[in-house]
Amino acid sequence: MLDRPANRVSAMIALVAGALAFVAVLDQGLNWPGWLMLGGALSMLAVGAWWLARQRPRTPFHDMALPAAVATVTPILAESVTVYRGLPGDVLAPLPVVLMAAAAGTLGVCLAETLPVRYRTPTTLAVLALATGAAALGIISPLIFDPMGMAPTALSVLATLALAATTAVPGLLASVVWHGSQPSEGRSASVVSSLELGVLGLTPAIAVLTLWNSFGSPRAVVPLVAWILVVLAAQYFAVRPLARTASVATTQRDIVVAAMEAERSRIAADIHDDALQELTLLGWRLDAAGDRDGAATAREVADRLRAICGDLRLPILDDLGAGPALEWLVERIGRLAGGEVRLERSDGVRPPADVELAFFRVAQEALSNAVRHGRPPIVVRYWTSPSGASLSIDDSGGGFDASRPVDTEGGHFGLLNMRQRAEQIGALIDIRRWPTGGTQVALEWRVQ
């Protein structure tokens, strides 16, 4: 579980917060509310991280298990430190709010990374601004409490609201954007992921709003526990059936895609080993017989069959990767487009073979659509890094409505195929028409 930076950061935050809370409660001796809060927090952390990690792979619950559990439990630990050790002038006084801001910021960044590229950077910056602002407000707030110690100051209230927004804003935004960006045929899976993203964002926010400045009362945990119980009930009675439906649909989609690739390979092999060889021999025989026109026709047909074999299964894709395969594809499409088609690539790192295949098939379909429905110039951009890969295809045509159902006039089965390819590798695909004209197909995959 500690193989990702966010998990390592969250584990460190939990370790520091737990140690501080233990020391703070230990100072109070036999103070049962403090020990009850500390024990409940550590138990909730362990059980919550374990339960989330047991969820289906490639789901928000599974991928953000540790950051979500730490962001939810840190307010309880921080409250223990504040109540039992947070004295005026104490060197530990700023640490609770800093730890909460760090935990909430870590989860907020993880939630922001699930968004498409155009939302990711501004959302990440907003998360970092909220977390930093919350930490600063919490530090400069005069002792967090008013002089009488009875109510939080205005700065403390603002810090609490900023902390809650650090996870709630990216979680709700990711929930809405994720659900809205999925096609109707993948709606069950998108509903499950959207609900999980929303819960991941709201749960730490509820913990912050109900626990911070609760004066160490164990009763303050009741709203958080009630929320978690509601989530568990909804997950068991509503989300699980949807997840099973989505799992069946995903399995069927993977079977269809695998069968499609197997059939492509079979047809390509048959053409190469049979018809193409016969045509090559026929060309030689016609040349030997002096029939130059017949030999030229045979070679032309053979070239077309080689191009078809390349469309079905390109050896260069397996041997050299998606970058060189895209160069071959762009060069071939450029001869058909009647205008400029160029490739911009930076692919020093090769992603897994199934990812490269999906990227190539999406590019194949998108370029075919750009030639048929758009117009040059057409720009293909492909880059890879150790953390992921990205592909975009832009044309300068009139654009089209990518949200139109596949069963309407003209159909959009190519768009459905692209979306299935993206879903199979866990990538995000965005198909949009620019206001000024033209269409962009953007595909992004990140290492899980």
C-alpha positions as CSV (number, residue, x, y, z in Angstrom):
1,M,0.0,0.0,0.0
2,L,3.0,2.3,0.5
3,D,4.1,2.2,-3.1
4,R,2.6,5.6,-4.0
5,P,3.8,9.0,-2.8
6,A,0.3,9.9,-1.5
7,N,0.2,6.8,0.6
8,R,3.7,7.4,2.0
9,V,2.8,11.0,2.9
10,S,-0.5,9.9,4.5
11,A,1.3,7.1,6.5
12,M,3.8,9.7,7.9
13,I,1.0,12.1,8.8
14,A,-0.9,9.3,10.7
15,L,2.3,8.2,12.5
16,V,3.1,11.8,13.7
17,A,-0.5,12.6,14.6
18,G,-0.9,9.3,16.5
19,A,2.3,9.8,18.4
20,L,1.4,13.3,19.4
21,A,-2.1,12.3,20.5
22,F,-0.7,9.4,22.5
23,V,1.7,11.7,24.3
24,A,-1.0,14.3,24.9
25,V,-3.5,11.8,26.4
26,L,-0.7,10.1,28.4
27,D,0.0,13.4,30.1
28,Q,-3.5,13.4,31.5
29,G,-3.1,10.0,33.2
30,L,-6.4,8.1,33.7
31,N,-8.5,10.3,31.6
32,W,-11.0,7.9,30.0
33,P,-12.5,10.3,27.4
34,G,-9.1,11.0,26.0
35,W,-8.1,7.3,25.9
36,L,-11.5,6.4,24.4
37,M,-11.0,9.0,21.6
38,L,-7.5,7.9,20.9
39,G,-8.4,4.2,20.8
40,G,-11.4,4.9,18.6
41,A,-9.4,7.0,16.2
42,L,-6.7,4.4,15.8
43,S,-9.2,1.6,15.4
44,M,-11.2,3.6,12.8
45,L,-7.9,4.3,10.9
46,A,-7.0,0.6,10.8
47,V,-10.4,-0.7,9.9
48,G,-11.2,2.1,7.5
49,A,-8.0,1.7,5.5
50,W,-8.4,-2.1,5.5
51,W,-12.0,-1.9,4.3
52,L,-11.4,0.6,1.6
53,A,-8.3,-1.3,0.3
54,R,-10.5,-4.4,0.0
55,Q,-12.8,-2.8,-2.6
56,R,-12.5,-3.5,-6.2
57,P,-9.2,-2.5,-7.9
58,R,-9.2,0.6,-10.0
59,T,-12.0,2.2,-8.0
60,P,-11.7,5.5,-6.0
61,F,-12.3,3.6,-2.7
62,H,-9.4,1.2,-3.4
63,D,-7.0,3.7,-4.9
64,M,-7.4,6.3,-2.2
65,A,-7.8,4.0,0.8
66,L,-5.0,5.3,3.0
67,P,-5.2,9.0,2.2
68,A,-9.0,8.9,2.8
69,A,-8.7,7.0,6.1
70,V,-5.9,9.3,7.4
71,A,-7.8,12.5,6.3
72,T,-10.9,11.3,8.2
73,V,-9.1,10.2,11.4
74,T,-6.5,13.0,11.7
75,P,-9.1,15.6,13.0
76,I,-9.8,13.2,16.0
77,L,-6.1,12.8,16.8
78,A,-5.5,16.5,16.3
79,E,-8.4,17.3,18.7
80,S,-6.8,15.1,21.3
81,V,-3.5,17.0,21.0
82,T,-5.3,20.4,21.2
83,V,-7.5,19.6,24.1
84,Y,-5.0,17.7,26.3
85,R,-1.7,19.5,25.4
86,G,-2.5,22.6,23.3
87,L,-1.5,25.2,25.9
88,P,-0.7,28.9,25.3
89,G,2.8,29.1,23.9
90,D,3.2,25.3,23.6
91,V,5.6,24.5,20.8
92,L,3.1,21.8,19.7
93,A,0.2,24.2,19.4
94,P,0.5,24.7,15.6
95,L,0.9,21.1,14.8
96,P,-2.7,19.8,14.9
97,V,-4.0,22.1,12.3
98,V,-0.9,21.6,10.1
99,L,-1.3,17.9,10.3
100,M,-5.0,18.2,9.4
101,A,-4.2,20.5,6.5
102,A,-1.5,18.1,5.2
103,A,-3.9,15.1,5.4
104,A,-6.7,16.9,3.7
105,G,-4.4,18.4,1.1
106,T,-3.0,15.0,0.2
107,L,-6.5,13.5,-0.3
108,G,-7.6,16.6,-2.1
109,V,-4.8,16.3,-4.6
110,C,-5.6,12.6,-5.2
111,L,-9.2,13.6,-5.9
112,A,-8.1,16.3,-8.3
113,E,-5.9,13.9,-10.2
114,T,-9.0,11.9,-11.2
115,L,-10.3,14.9,-13.2
116,P,-9.6,15.5,-16.9
117,V,-6.6,17.6,-17.7
118,R,-8.5,20.9,-18.2
119,Y,-9.8,20.7,-14.6
120,R,-6.9,19.0,-12.9
121,T,-4.4,21.9,-12.6
122,P,-6.8,24.6,-11.4
123,T,-8.4,22.2,-8.9
124,T,-5.1,21.1,-7.6
125,L,-4.0,24.7,-7.1
126,A,-7.3,25.4,-5.3
127,V,-6.8,22.4,-3.0
128,L,-3.2,23.6,-2.2
129,A,-4.5,27.1,-1.6
130,L,-7.3,25.9,0.8
131,A,-4.9,23.6,2.7
132,T,-2.3,26.3,3.1
133,G,-4.8,28.9,4.0
134,A,-6.4,26.6,6.6
135,A,-3.0,25.9,8.2
136,A,-2.1,29.6,8.2
137,L,-5.4,30.6,9.8
138,G,-5.2,27.9,12.4
139,I,-1.6,28.9,13.3
140,I,-2.3,32.6,13.7
141,S,-5.7,32.2,15.4
142,P,-5.1,33.4,18.9
143,L,-4.8,30.2,20.8
144,I,-7.6,28.7,18.6
145,F,-10.1,29.5,21.4
146,D,-11.4,32.9,22.6
147,P,-10.0,34.3,25.9
148,M,-12.6,32.6,27.9
149,G,-12.0,29.3,26.2
150,M,-15.7,28.8,25.4
151,A,-16.0,29.2,21.6
152,P,-13.8,29.2,18.5
153,T,-12.6,32.5,17.2
154,A,-13.5,33.8,13.7
155,L,-10.1,32.7,12.4
156,S,-10.6,29.2,13.7
157,V,-14.0,29.0,12.1
158,L,-12.5,30.1,8.7
159,A,-9.7,27.5,9.2
160,T,-12.3,24.8,9.8
161,L,-14.3,25.7,6.7
162,A,-11.2,25.9,4.6
163,L,-10.1,22.4,5.8
164,A,-13.6,21.0,5.0
165,A,-13.5,22.5,1.6
166,T,-10.0,21.1,0.9
167,T,-11.5,17.6,0.3
168,A,-15.2,18.4,-0.3
169,V,-14.6,20.7,-3.3
170,P,-12.4,18.3,-5.4
171,G,-14.5,15.3,-4.3
172,L,-17.8,16.8,-5.4
173,L,-16.3,18.3,-8.5
174,A,-14.7,14.9,-9.5
175,S,-18.1,13.2,-8.8
176,V,-20.0,15.5,-11.1
177,V,-17.4,15.6,-13.9
178,W,-16.7,11.9,-13.8
179,H,-20.4,11.0,-14.1
180,G,-21.1,13.6,-16.7
181,S,-18.1,12.6,-18.9
182,Q,-19.1,9.0,-19.2
183,P,-21.2,7.7,-22.1
184,S,-24.7,6.3,-21.5
185,E,-23.6,2.7,-22.1
186,G,-21.2,2.9,-19.1
187,R,-23.6,4.7,-16.8
188,S,-23.6,2.0,-14.1
189,A,-19.9,2.1,-13.6
190,S,-19.8,5.9,-13.7
191,V,-22.5,6.1,-11.0
192,V,-20.5,3.9,-8.7
193,S,-17.3,5.8,-9.2
194,S,-19.1,9.2,-8.9
195,L,-20.6,8.1,-5.6
196,E,-17.3,6.9,-4.3
197,L,-15.6,10.2,-5.2
198,G,-18.3,12.2,-3.5
199,V,-18.1,10.1,-0.3
200,L,-14.3,10.3,-0.2
201,G,-14.5,14.1,-0.4
202,L,-17.3,14.6,2.1
203,T,-16.3,12.2,4.8
204,P,-13.1,14.0,6.0
205,A,-15.1,17.3,5.6
206,I,-17.7,16.0,8.0
207,A,-15.0,14.8,10.4
208,V,-13.5,18.3,10.4
209,L,-16.8,20.1,10.9
210,T,-18.0,17.9,13.7
211,L,-14.8,17.1,15.6
212,W,-12.5,20.2,15.4
213,N,-13.1,22.4,18.5
214,S,-15.3,19.8,20.1
215,F,-13.4,20.1,23.3
216,G,-12.4,16.4,23.3
217,S,-15.9,15.1,23.8
218,P,-16.4,11.5,22.5
219,R,-20.0,12.4,21.7
220,A,-18.6,14.6,18.9
221,V,-17.8,11.4,16.9
222,V,-21.4,10.4,16.8
223,P,-22.3,12.4,13.6
224,L,-19.2,11.0,11.8
225,V,-20.0,7.4,12.8
226,A,-23.7,7.9,11.7
227,W,-22.5,9.2,8.3
228,I,-20.1,6.2,7.9
229,L,-23.0,3.8,8.8
230,V,-25.2,5.4,6.2
231,V,-22.4,5.1,3.6
232,L,-22.0,1.4,4.5
233,A,-25.7,0.7,4.3
234,A,-25.9,2.5,0.9
235,Q,-22.8,0.6,-0.3
236,Y,-24.3,-2.7,0.7
237,F,-27.9,-2.2,-0.5
238,A,-27.5,0.1,-3.5
239,V,-23.9,0.4,-4.7
240,R,-23.0,-3.3,-4.7
241,P,-25.8,-4.2,-7.1
242,L,-24.7,-1.4,-9.4
243,A,-21.0,-2.5,-9.1
244,R,-22.0,-6.1,-10.0
245,T,-23.9,-4.8,-13.1
246,A,-20.8,-2.6,-14.0
247,S,-18.5,-5.6,-13.5
248,V,-20.6,-7.8,-15.8
249,A,-20.6,-5.0,-18.4
250,T,-16.8,-4.5,-18.0
251,T,-16.2,-8.2,-18.5
252,Q,-18.4,-8.4,-21.6
253,R,-16.6,-5.3,-23.0
254,D,-13.2,-6.9,-22.4
255,I,-14.3,-10.1,-24.0
256,V,-15.6,-8.2,-27.1
257,V,-12.4,-6.1,-27.4
258,A,-10.1,-9.2,-26.9
259,A,-12.2,-11.2,-29.5
260,M,-12.0,-8.2,-31.9
261,E,-8.2,-8.1,-31.6
262,A,-7.9,-11.9,-32.0
263,E,-10.0,-11.7,-35.1
264,R,-8.0,-8.8,-36.5
265,S,-4.8,-10.8,-35.9
266,R,-6.2,-13.9,-37.6
267,I,-7.4,-12.0,-40.6
268,A,-4.1,-10.2,-40.9
269,A,-2.2,-13.5,-40.7
270,D,-4.4,-15.1,-43.3
271,I,-4.0,-12.2,-45.7
272,H,-0.3,-12.1,-45.2
273,D,0.3,-15.8,-45.5
274,D,-2.1,-16.5,-48.3
275,A,-3.4,-13.8,-50.5
276,L,-0.4,-11.5,-50.2
277,Q,2.0,-14.2,-51.0
278,E,0.0,-15.3,-54.0
279,L,-0.2,-11.8,-55.3
280,T,3.5,-11.3,-55.0
281,L,4.2,-14.5,-56.9
282,L,1.6,-13.5,-59.5
283,G,3.4,-10.2,-60.0
284,W,6.7,-12.0,-60.6
285,R,5.1,-14.3,-63.1
286,L,3.4,-11.5,-65.0
287,D,6.7,-9.6,-65.1
288,A,8.5,-12.7,-66.4
289,A,5.7,-13.1,-69.1
290,G,6.2,-9.5,-70.2
291,D,2.8,-8.3,-68.9
292,R,3.9,-5.0,-67.3
293,D,0.4,-3.6,-66.7
294,G,-0.8,-6.8,-65.1
295,A,2.3,-6.9,-62.9
296,A,1.8,-3.3,-61.8
297,T,-1.8,-4.0,-60.9
298,A,-0.8,-7.0,-58.9
299,R,1.7,-4.9,-57.0
300,E,-0.8,-2.2,-56.4
301,V,-3.3,-4.7,-54.9
302,A,-0.5,-6.2,-52.8
303,D,0.3,-2.7,-51.4
304,R,-3.3,-2.2,-50.5
305,L,-3.4,-5.5,-48.8
306,R,-0.3,-4.7,-46.8
307,A,-2.0,-1.4,-45.7
308,I,-5.0,-3.4,-44.6
309,C,-2.8,-5.8,-42.7
310,G,-1.2,-2.8,-41.0
311,D,-4.6,-1.5,-40.0
312,L,-5.5,-4.9,-38.6
313,R,-2.3,-5.6,-36.8
314,L,0.8,-3.5,-37.2
315,P,4.1,-5.4,-36.4
316,I,5.8,-2.0,-35.7
317,L,3.4,-1.5,-32.8
318,D,4.6,-4.6,-31.1
319,D,8.3,-4.2,-31.9
320,L,8.9,-0.5,-31.6
321,G,5.9,0.9,-29.7
322,A,3.0,3.3,-30.2
323,G,5.2,6.3,-31.2
324,P,6.7,4.8,-34.4
325,A,3.3,3.2,-35.2
326,L,1.7,6.6,-35.0
327,E,4.3,8.0,-37.3
328,W,3.4,5.3,-39.9
329,L,-0.3,6.0,-39.3
330,V,0.1,9.8,-39.7
331,E,2.1,9.4,-42.8
332,R,-0.5,7.1,-44.4
333,I,-3.4,9.4,-43.3
334,G,-1.6,12.4,-44.7
335,R,-1.7,11.0,-48.2
336,L,-5.5,10.6,-47.9
337,A,-6.3,13.9,-46.1
338,G,-5.2,16.2,-48.8
339,G,-3.5,18.5,-46.3
340,E,-1.2,18.8,-43.4
341,V,-1.3,15.9,-40.9
342,R,1.6,16.1,-38.4
343,L,2.7,14.2,-35.3
344,E,4.3,15.7,-32.2
345,R,5.7,13.1,-29.9
346,S,7.8,12.7,-26.8
347,D,7.7,9.0,-25.8
348,G,11.0,8.0,-24.2
349,V,9.1,5.6,-21.9
350,R,6.9,2.8,-23.4
351,P,3.7,2.1,-21.5
352,P,2.3,-1.5,-21.2
353,A,1.4,-3.3,-24.5
354,D,-2.4,-3.1,-23.9
355,V,-2.1,0.6,-23.3
356,E,-0.1,1.2,-26.5
357,L,-2.7,-0.9,-28.4
358,A,-5.6,1.1,-27.0
359,F,-3.8,4.4,-27.9
360,F,-3.1,3.3,-31.4
361,R,-6.7,2.1,-32.0
362,V,-8.1,5.4,-30.6
363,A,-5.8,7.4,-32.8
364,Q,-6.8,5.2,-35.8
365,E,-10.5,5.9,-35.3
366,A,-10.0,9.6,-34.4
367,L,-7.9,10.2,-37.5
368,S,-10.4,8.4,-39.7
369,N,-13.1,10.6,-38.3
370,A,-10.9,13.7,-38.8
371,V,-10.4,12.9,-42.5
372,R,-14.1,12.1,-43.0
373,H,-15.8,14.9,-41.0
374,G,-13.0,17.4,-40.4
375,R,-10.3,19.1,-42.5
376,P,-6.6,19.7,-42.3
377,P,-4.5,20.8,-40.6
378,I,-4.7,17.8,-38.2
379,V,-2.3,17.6,-35.3
380,V,-1.6,14.4,-33.3
381,R,0.2,14.8,-30.0
382,Y,1.6,11.8,-28.1
383,W,3.7,11.9,-24.9
384,T,4.7,9.3,-22.3
385,S,6.3,9.5,-18.9
386,P,6.9,7.0,-16.0
387,S,3.6,8.2,-14.5
388,G,1.3,7.9,-17.6
389,A,0.7,8.7,-21.3
390,S,-1.4,11.2,-23.2
391,L,-2.8,11.4,-26.7
392,S,-4.7,14.2,-28.5
393,I,-6.0,14.6,-32.1
394,D,-7.2,18.0,-33.2
395,D,-8.7,18.9,-36.6
396,S,-9.9,22.1,-38.1
397,G,-13.3,21.0,-39.4
398,G,-16.8,22.0,-38.4
399,G,-16.9,19.6,-35.4
400,F,-19.7,17.2,-34.5
401,D,-21.8,16.4,-31.5
402,A,-20.0,13.6,-29.6
403,S,-22.9,13.2,-27.1
404,R,-25.3,12.0,-29.8
405,P,-26.5,8.4,-29.0
406,V,-25.0,5.7,-31.1
407,D,-28.4,4.6,-32.5
408,T,-29.3,7.9,-34.1
409,E,-29.0,8.6,-37.8
410,G,-25.4,8.2,-38.9
411,G,-24.4,6.4,-35.7
412,H,-21.4,7.0,-33.6
413,F,-20.1,3.4,-33.3
414,G,-16.5,4.7,-33.7
415,L,-16.9,6.9,-30.7
416,L,-18.3,3.9,-28.7
417,N,-15.3,1.9,-29.7
418,M,-12.9,4.6,-28.6
419,R,-14.7,4.9,-25.2
420,Q,-14.5,1.1,-24.8
421,R,-10.8,1.1,-25.5
422,A,-10.3,3.9,-22.9
423,E,-12.4,2.1,-20.3
424,Q,-10.5,-1.1,-20.8
425,I,-7.2,0.4,-19.7
426,G,-8.7,2.7,-17.1
427,A,-8.0,5.9,-19.1
428,L,-10.0,9.1,-19.4
429,I,-11.2,10.1,-22.9
430,D,-12.6,13.5,-23.7
431,I,-14.3,14.2,-27.1
432,R,-15.3,17.8,-27.7
433,R,-16.2,20.3,-30.4
434,W,-14.4,23.6,-30.1
435,P,-16.6,26.8,-30.2
436,T,-14.4,28.1,-33.1
437,G,-14.7,24.8,-35.1
438,G,-12.9,21.6,-35.1
439,T,-12.9,18.5,-32.9
440,Q,-10.4,17.3,-30.2
441,V,-10.1,13.7,-29.0
442,A,-8.0,13.5,-25.9
443,L,-7.0,10.3,-24.2
444,E,-5.1,10.2,-20.9
445,W,-3.8,7.2,-19.0
446,R,-2.1,7.2,-15.6
447,V,-0.1,4.5,-13.9
448,Q,-2.3,2.8,-11.3
